[in-house]
């Protein structure tokens, strides 16, 4: 197995989300029987302060209730019927962008309640 350089590790970390980095830290602590020391936690504090406050809601799949999803999509986006239908059928379509987290989760729940698969992008 090839040994990674520090630069390669840092480049890899830059591509990860905060949640992925948190999971990685927990795995490292578990694997080596250590815990993050106070200086490491203090260094991580500025990163934690940069936690996302907004999210975009993305429709992945309409599910079985496509007509209801098209209606919801139209209401949320203001698009016309054909544009909404096309976006819903295509999938991976942005419903709303840069919403506060609570509002984004509420929009996501509306779509999921109708059987759609939705994700939040931070």
C-alpha positions in Angstrom: 0.0 0.0 0.0 1.4 3.4 -1.0 2.1 5.9 1.7 0.2 9.2 1.3 2.1 12.4 1.7 0.9 15.2 4.0 -0.1 17.3 0.9 -2.2 14.4 -0.4 -4.0 14.0 2.9 -4.7 17.8 3.1 -6.0 17.8 -0.4 -8.3 15.0 0.4 -9.6 16.8 3.5 -10.3 19.9 1.5 -12.7 17.8 -0.6 -14.6 16.5 2.4 -17.6 18.0 4.2 -17.5 18.9 7.9 -19.7 15.9 8.7 -17.3 13.6 6.8 -14.3 15.1 8.6 -16.1 14.6 11.9 -16.7 10.9 11.1 -13.0 10.5 10.1 -11.9 12.0 13.4 -14.1 9.6 15.3 -12.7 6.6 13.3 -9.1 7.7 14.0 -9.8 8.1 17.7 -11.4 4.6 17.8 -8.7 3.0 15.7 -5.8 4.3 17.6 -7.4 4.6 21.1 -6.8 8.4 21.3 -8.9 11.4 21.7 -8.6 14.9 20.2 -6.6 17.1 22.5 -7.7 20.6 23.6 -5.3 22.3 21.1 -6.8 20.3 18.2 -10.3 21.1 19.4 -9.4 24.8 19.7 -8.0 24.7 16.2 -11.2 23.1 14.9 -13.4 25.8 16.5 -13.1 28.3 13.6 -14.1 25.5 11.2 -17.1 24.7 13.4 -18.1 28.3 13.3 -18.2 28.1 9.6 -21.0 25.4 9.8 -23.6 26.0 7.1 -26.6 28.1 8.0 -28.2 27.8 4.6 -29.1 24.9 2.3 -30.4 24.2 -1.2 -33.2 21.7 -1.6 -32.7 19.3 -4.5 -35.3 16.9 -5.9 -33.6 13.6 -6.7 -36.6 11.5 -7.8 -40.4 12.2 -7.9 -41.5 8.8 -6.8 -44.8 7.2 -7.6 -46.9 10.4 -6.9 -45.4 12.4 -9.8 -48.5 14.7 -10.3 -48.4 15.9 -6.7 -44.7 16.4 -6.9 -45.1 18.5 -10.1 -47.7 20.7 -8.3 -45.4 21.1 -5.3 -42.5 21.9 -7.5 -44.5 24.6 -9.4 -45.6 26.2 -6.1 -42.1 26.2 -4.7 -40.3 27.4 -7.8 -42.9 29.5 -9.6 -42.2 27.6 -12.9 -44.8 26.9 -15.5 -46.4 23.5 -15.9 -44.1 22.2 -18.7 -40.9 23.5 -17.1 -41.8 22.0 -13.7 -42.8 18.7 -15.4 -39.5 18.6 -17.3 -37.5 19.4 -14.1 -39.3 16.7 -12.1 -38.9 14.1 -14.7 -35.2 14.9 -15.2 -34.5 14.6 -11.5 -31.6 16.2 -9.6 -33.4 19.5 -9.9 -32.9 22.4 -7.5 -36.2 23.3 -5.8 -35.0 26.2 -3.7 -31.6 27.6 -3.0 -29.9 29.3 0.0 -32.8 28.7 2.4 -32.3 28.8 6.2 -31.7 25.2 7.4 -35.1 25.0 9.2 -37.0 26.2 6.1 -35.0 23.9 3.8 -35.9 20.9 6.0 -39.6 22.0 5.9 -39.6 22.1 2.1 -37.8 18.7 2.0 -40.4 17.2 4.3 -43.2 18.4 2.1 -41.8 16.6 -0.9 -40.9 13.5 1.1 -44.4 13.3 2.5 -45.6 12.9 -1.1 -43.1 10.1 -1.8 -40.2 12.1 -3.5 -36.5 11.6 -2.8 -35.0 14.9 -1.8 -31.6 16.0 -0.4 -30.2 19.1 1.1 -27.0 20.6 -0.3 -25.1 22.7 2.2 
